[in-house]
Amino acid sequence: MDTKSALHQSEDRLELYALGRLSGPDVEQIEEHLLMCHSCVDRLEGIGAFALTVREDLKTHVDPPRPGWAAWRLPRFALPAVFATALLTLGVFWTGTATRLAPAASLQLTAMRGDMQQVAPARETDLTLTDPPSTGAPFRLEVVDASGAGVWSGVGLSARIHHRLSPGDYFARLFSSQGQLLHEYGFHVN
């Protein structure tokens, strides 16, 4: 076992936490860990969904008591099927939300004052500058968000941003080869 995995919470502790069966100090320790560990948060969500599914299944499915060992073994045999159903449901939900974004958005920007072009969120964004200056090549293009934080930079009159842009205002700044700002273009992601 590597040292990194030793720092994660065990499945048993996460399950007890999800079911509300831990004492105060243990709850605080797990919650502090969950604030920093996305891996354990993901595992906890799976365990929570599984526990909820099992609870609902047990409420709707009540068998008459069985004598002997079969009374306590039946739920254990059902758990893999319930777990597989929960994972399948989670997988369908996950892939359904991932496909809601358009694959790409394309913009042709013009350096004119007035309203900013609007674009829907997409997995990637293509920008093309349609009115470059006649001098100053080779041009450097920089895309920044409203706070001025860099989003993309490169050489040329177009940009292909390979990640989703958060909603907000963005600016494409065109610089000459000497570093002089020539034009600034704006657009808004809805």
N, C-alpha and C positions, 0 to 999 in steps of 0.2 A: 504494500500500500504506500503510495507516495504521500509526502507531507501535505500537499495541497488538499487531497481528498480527505485527509484526517481532520481538516479544519471545517468541513461541511457537517451539517446536522444529519443524523441517521434517519432512515425512513420511519423507524418506530417513534422517534421523538417528534418528527414532523406530523405523523399521524395523530399522536396524543395531543399535540398543539392544535391541530385542525378540529379535533373532537372536543376541545376545551377541557382536557383532563390533566393539565399540568398545574403545579403550584406557582405562586407569585414569582419567586426567584428564577425558576426554570422558564417561565413565560417571558420575563424580562431578558434573559440570556438569549433565547431564540429570536425575540423581536429585534434585539440589537444586531444579531447576526444577519437577519433578513434585510435590514437596512443597507447592508453592504454586499450581500451575496445574491446576485440575480439567478444563479443556478439553483440555489435552495428555494427561492421564491417560485421559480418555474416548477420545481418538484412539488412544492406545497400546493400550488394551484391544481396540479394533477391529482394529488392525494385528496384535496378538498372536494374536487369534482367527483372522484371515486367514492368518497365517504357519503356525499349527498345522494349519489345514485343508489348506493347500497341501502341507505336509510329509507329512501322512497320505495325501493323494491321490497324491503322488509315490511313496510306499512301496508302495501297492497297485496302482498303474498303471504298469507298466514296459513301454515299447514297444521293439521292436528298433531299433537305431540306423538313422537315415535318412541318406542321402547329402545333402551340400550344405546349402543354407539351411534346408530344412524341419526339420532336427534341432534347431535353436535357436529356431525360430519357433513350434513347436507349443505349448510351455508358455505363451507370451504370449497365444495365442488362447484358451487355456483359463482364464486368470486372471480375466477378467470374470465368467464363469459361476461359478467358485469363490467369488469375492468376493460376488456376488449371493446365493449360497446361504448364505454366512456371515452376511450382513446379515439375510436372512430368518430364519435360525435365531435370531440375537440378538434380532430384533424379536418373534418368537413368545415367547421366554423373557421379554423385558421386559414385554410386555403380560400374560403369564400371571401374573407376580408382582404386577403393579399391581392386578389384580382380586381378590386374596386378601383384601383388607380389605372389611368390610361398608361400604355407602355411608354409613350413619348409625347412631348409637347414641342411644337416648333413655332418660333417667333422670328419675324423679320422686323428689326428695329430701325427706326429713323430718328435722327437727332433733331427733333422738333419739340418746341414747347407745347404744352397742353396736357390732355389726359394721358395717363399711362396705359399701355396695352395691358389687358387682363388675360390671364391664362389659368386653366384648371390645373390642379395638382397632377403630376405624372411621375413615373419612376425615373425618367430622365428628361432633360430639357435641351433642345437645340436652339441656339441663337445665331442669327445672321445679321450683320450690319449692312444696310442697303445703300448708305450714302457716305462712303469713306472720303476723307480729304485726298486731294490730288498729290500732296507731298507729305513726307514724314515716314515713308515705308522703310524698313519693315515695321509694322505696327505691333504693339503689345496690347493685349486685351485682358482686362481684369473684371471679374464679376464679384460684387460685394452685396451684403444684405443692408438693411436700413441702418444698422449700427456701425457699418463700415468694415465689418469682419469679412475677410476674404472667403469666397465660395469656390472660385475657379480662376486660373490665370494661364495664359499661353500666348503664342505668337500667331497673328493672323486676324482675319475679320469674322471669324465664327468661333463658336464654343459649343462643345457637347458636354453637358454636366451630367455625369453618370450616377447621380443619386437624387433622391426626392428632395425638392425644395419645400421648406415649411411655408405656410401661408404668410404673406407679408410683401413689402416692397423690396425690390432689388435694382441695382444699378450696374450697367456695363460701361466701363470706362476705357476709352481708347487713347493710348499714349503713342507718341512718336518714338523713333529709334533713340532720340536723345532724352526721353523720359518726360517730355512736355505733354500735359493733358490736352488732347485735341477735342474730344467730344465725350458727352456723358448721355447714356441712353437709360431710360427707366422702364420697368415693367412690374406688374403686381401678380402674385400667385394667390388665387382665391382660397 
